[in-house]
Amino acid sequence: MSEEMDRAVEATLFAAEEPLSAEALSGHLGDASPADVRESLKRLASHYAPRGIHLVERAGRWHFQTAPDLAHLLRREREQVRRLSRAATEVLAIVAYHEPVSRAEIEAIRGVQTSSGTLDVLMEAGWVRVAGRREVPGRPVIYATTPAFLEHFGLASRKDLPGIDELKAAGLLDPVDEAFDAMTAMPEGAEESEG
């Protein structure tokens, strides 16, 4: 039974136009439970691990992708790198770490007004989406990341985002911010010594 299940899951994923969750695969296969499908996915992922293509899970959905060490063989032309502006990078980080978050909350965290164009760029890239409205007066729109964000950055879930210690070790936190944080943490009445 497990070999038949593995073959059916493999064929379904191979033919799928987009990544599929275990539940969606179970629906395609009819009599297979999501638990059985998950077991099959684990066996297949293990089977494909040493091969030229891998079966990977991103944001709870499964798909085949080229083994990272062979990706260079398939590139026909150099990808054009589109760099995000500093503002867009900051907004994306805030949405990723604080989602769901409103524009006013983004502005409060950044300390500056956020252009609607910045959010538009992130939504156009497919990394941020409108996640509904907050149930407060004015019902502001709230934003969240998308499965495409997780896929692009190679994250299985938001839990895989780097923590503050990892960001400091990578040199991605501004030393000026750290110095300010240290000064604001000084006990009241204490003065900075010169010397």
N, C-alpha and C positions, 0 to 999 in steps of 0.2 A: 504493500500500500504506500509506504513512504517513497519508494522509487517512482511510482506513478504520480504521486503528489508533487515531488520535486520536478519532474518533467513538465507537469501541467503549469506549475508556478513559473518555471523557467520560460516556457513558451509564451505565457501570458505577458510576462515582463518584457520579453524580447519584442513582442508585437505592439506593446502599449505605446501610445503617443506621448505619454507623460508619466512621471513617477507615480507609483501606486502604493497605498497603505495596505497593511495586512487585511484590514476589513474590506477594502475595495477588491482585493484579490480573492478573498473568500466569496464575495458576491459574484464575481466572474465565474468561479469554479463550482458554484451551486451547493454541493453537499459538504464542502470543506469548512471546518470551523476556523475562526481567526487564530486560535491557539495552534491548530495543526499547521496553518499557513506560516505562522511565526517560526515554528520548528523547522519547517522546510526552508524558509529564508535563511536561517542560521546555517543549515547544512550546505545550501548553495553558496553562501558567502564564503564559507570555509573552503569549499571545492574550488571556487574561482580565485581565492587569495593569491596563489602563486602564478596565476595565468596572466595573459595579456589584457584581459578585461576583468574588472572587479564588480561584484554586486555590493552596492553601498546603500546605507540608509541616511537620508537627509530630511530633517524635519518630519520624521515619522513616515516618510514615503521612500520606497525602494526603486532603484534603477541601476542599469549597467553603465559603467564608465570606463574609459581607457585607464590602464594602470599608469599611475603618475610618472613612473620612470620611462614610459614609452610615448608619452604625449607629444614629445618633440618630433617624433616620426610622422605624425599626422598633420602637423601645421603646414599649410600650403603658403600662407602669407603671414607676415608679422601682425600680431594684434595691435591695434591702435589703442594705446593707453589713454583713457579719458580720466584725468585727475579731477577729484572733487575739490571745490574751493574749501578753504578752512571753515567757513560758516556751514557748508553742507556736511563736512566731516563731523563738526561739533554736533549738529542737529541729529545726524544719523546715530552718533554715539549716545546721545541723550535718549532718543527713541528706543534704541536697543536695550539700554540699561534701566529705563524707567517706564517702559510701556505698560499699559496704554497711557499716553500722555497728551495733554492739550497744547495748543500753540502758546497759550499764556504760561503754562508750566515750563515749556521749553525756554521761553524768554526769561522767566524768573531764574532758571538755572544758569543760562548763558550770561544774563545781566545786560543783554542788549535786545533790541527789537529784531525779530526774524522776518525776513522777506518771504512773501508767499512763493516767490520764484524758487527759493531754496527747497521748500517742501515739494514743489512741483518737479524739480530735478530728481529728487529722491524717489518720488512716485513714478516718474517716467522711467527710471532705471529699474523699477520693479522691486525696490528694496523696502519701501514704506507704503503702507496702505491706510485708508480711512477705516478705523475700527469701530465706528459708531459715534454716539454722542454721550457726554457725561451727563448724569442725571442731577444737574444743579441748575440754578437760574441762568438763563441764556443758552443752556444746552450746547456747550462748545463741542466742536468736533474733536475726537481723540484719534491719535495715530499709533500704529504698531508696525513691527517689522513683518516681512513676508517669508514664506518658504524659500523664495529666490534669494533673499538676503543670506539665509543660512547656507544655501547651496553655494553661492558665490564665495563666501568666506570659509567654506569647508567645515561648517559647524553642524553637529547632529541636532543640537537644541541650543537655546539661549543660555543654558547652564554651562556651556562650553566657552562662553565669553571670558576673556582673561580678567582676573581679579586685580585689585589695586597693587598688590605686591609684584605681580607679573608685569604690569604696566610700568611701574617704577624701574624694575630690573631692565626692561627694554628701552628705558630712557624716553618714554612717551609722555611722562608727566612733566609739566613745566616747573623748573626749580623755583621760579618766582612765586608760583602758587604755593609750593611747599614752604618757602620762607615766610610768606604771609600767614599760612596756617600755623606755623610754629610761633609766630609773634602773637597771633590772636589767642593762642593757648597759654600764654604767659600769665602767671597769677596777677591779680589786680594789685597795683601799687609797685610791682617790680619794674625796674627801668633797665633798658638795654645799656650795658656797660660799654664804654668806649675804650679802645685800646688796641 
